[in-house]
Structure formats: C-alpha cells, structure tokens
Amino acid sequence: MEQKHHLTSREDCFLCIPPLYHTGAKFHWMGSLVAGSKAVLLKGAKPDIILSAVSSERCTIVWLLVPWVQDILDALDAGRLKLEDYHLSQWRLMHIGAQPVPPTLIKRWKEYFPDHDYDTNYGLSESTGPGCVHLGVENIHKVGAIGVPGYRWECRIVGEDHNDVKQGEVGELLVKGPGVMTCYYNNPEATDEVLKDGWLYTGDMAMQDEDGFYYLVDRKKDVIVSGGENIYPVQIENFIRKHDKVKDVAVIGMPDPRLGEKTAAVIEIKDGFTCTREEIDEFCLGLPRYKRPKEIFFEEIPRNQTGKIEKPKIRKKHGADMLVAKENQIGHPSEE
C-alpha cells in the first residue's frame, strides 16, 4: 500500500511547536535535518502567534495538536483572526499527531485551507516516536485513521486472550519493528508487561477497517465498562464535538452502584456561547442509549503541553477515585 510521507525537500520550512522532550517534535524535525531544510522552533501556541510565524518565516509544513487546531478555527470563526492579514500561500501541509483526530475537525480546517495536504501518523516513545503507523498525504479520504504499518513495521490487534480479533473488532494495538525499545531502564517488571515475543503492547485500543487502515478507539485504561458493555470515550467525545457550541470535551467513567461505571461528559463551551444540560441531553439522543452521558459538567478541559487531555485530574476532581488506579498500573506505554 502506497504511503507518501511529508515529501520534505530542501525548499521546505518546518514549524516545530511542541516541546522537544516530546518524541513527535524531535523526530519530525529530523526530516528537516535529513533534507537540509530550514526549521523554526516556536515557543507559544496561541493562534495569532502560530499564523504570524508561518507568515514571517514562510513555513510550508506545520505540525499541530488537536487543541491548537481547534483554537485557530474558533478564532477564524469569531473573526479574531483574518487569513488575509498573513502570508500563507506557501503553507502546503498541516500535520497532526499524538492523539485521535476528529474527522469533523479536518473537515472544518479544509473549509479555510482547501489546498492544504493533511497527514498524520502514530507512535510512542517505546517505538522510537512517530512512524510505526502512518496515513500518508494521499489518503485524506481516510481522515480519522492513523494509517497502515510504516516501512518494516507490523501491527496486530488482539483481545484479552492475546489472540487476534476479527477485522472490524476492537482490541489492543500491538506493534513490532526496528524501533521497538529494548527495555524500561531498571524496570524489568514493567518491560515484561508490554514486551512479549518482540511485540509492543501499546495500551491503545484500535480497530482495522476493510481496507487495512487502523483507527484509534481509545486508551485501554480509559475504557468504561458500564453494565457489562465496553464504552470507548473517544467515540462519545467525537460525537459531542459536533455540537456548534462545544469547544472541547472529555468523557470519563464514574463509579455507579448498579452499572459499575457510568459515563460523565466534561464539556468546555466556546467563548461567547452559553449551553444547558438540556441542550446536550437532546443532542446526545443521537447516541445509543448506553453511550449517553449520565452526568454532565461544564468547565475548562485541562490538557498537558503535548495536547493530551489530563483525565486523571478530571477523575480526581469529580470523585472518580476508584478509577484513578488505572493510571497507576505499571507497564502502560507512554504516548507519542
């Protein structure tokens, strides 16, 4: 299966925004070093700062995180940013990594930037960063997928019995290839949890479609088991993000004496808007009954410097203490 990567050439200029301790930042920057092209390291991720840097430095490739894309789009929608104030014609590729990407987000992006290519890939620190699974710029019709195995990489999706699941079913994503780590330093117990016969157990739940493309469903530790049903928060989050007033959302599991766990949605509303519980409840009628949030909180969503939602903080704040233990289990790999 063909995969065209970023096609970085000597004429490109890469804008690197994430902190350099993040493997995605370092290894995407390597493409510029190999090609002998310019790269710009940017401190700060506000929409006007990003567009100003792209404009003044004539950047052609920009790697963004989901919340930064959301902030840029919201600023454009509200008129706080105007594309005509910047020189952006040279910008050819918008790339996202480090987390599942809502397809609706890229659809909105293409409305403002119809000529941009789009790319994404997947990796972990334990797999030497991004690239073990890669979408390719020619596969934007598969937006939402992380892609197919990269060069010399293999993937599997397995169930709790460590056997492969059927195509289309959800299981844990395993990767195998030349970049898999040797071990966690001085931690053989954690190493044995995630490395088995050369396969790295990523801790990510995924599924493969009929064309062989892999999709992230959620982190294994974030799966909610309610009344015997596995509920994947990312699927609910992607649905709620379609609401016109919603800026960001995080879905967690909370203790429930009857169901074991119940779904709770923490929702951040766009600036200048108000929203009620009743509006969200009505909107969520489009979800299967068992996936509809039983609790809804309106507040700001905490994210770390790499753009990931800090669900342990949310769980602690809302009294989901019995579930916080999931975060403390050894042997869960870090994310890209």
Secondary structure, DSSP 8 states (H G I E B T S, - for coil): ---------TT-EEEE-S-TTSHHHHHHHHHHHHHT-EEEE-----HHHHHHHHHHHT-SEEEE-HHHHHHHHHHHHHTSS-GGGS--TT--EEEE-SS---HHHHHHHHHH-TT-EEEEEEEEGGGTEEEEEE--GGGGGGTT--BEE-TT-EEEEE-TTSSB--TT--EEEEEESTT--S--TT-HHHHHHHEETTEEEEEEEEEE-TTS-EEEEEEGGG-EEETTEEE-HHHHHHHHTTSTTEEEEEEEEEEETTTEEEEEEEEEE-TT----HHHHHHHGGGS-GGGS-SEEEES---B-TTS-B-HHHHHHHTT-HHHHGGGG-TT-----
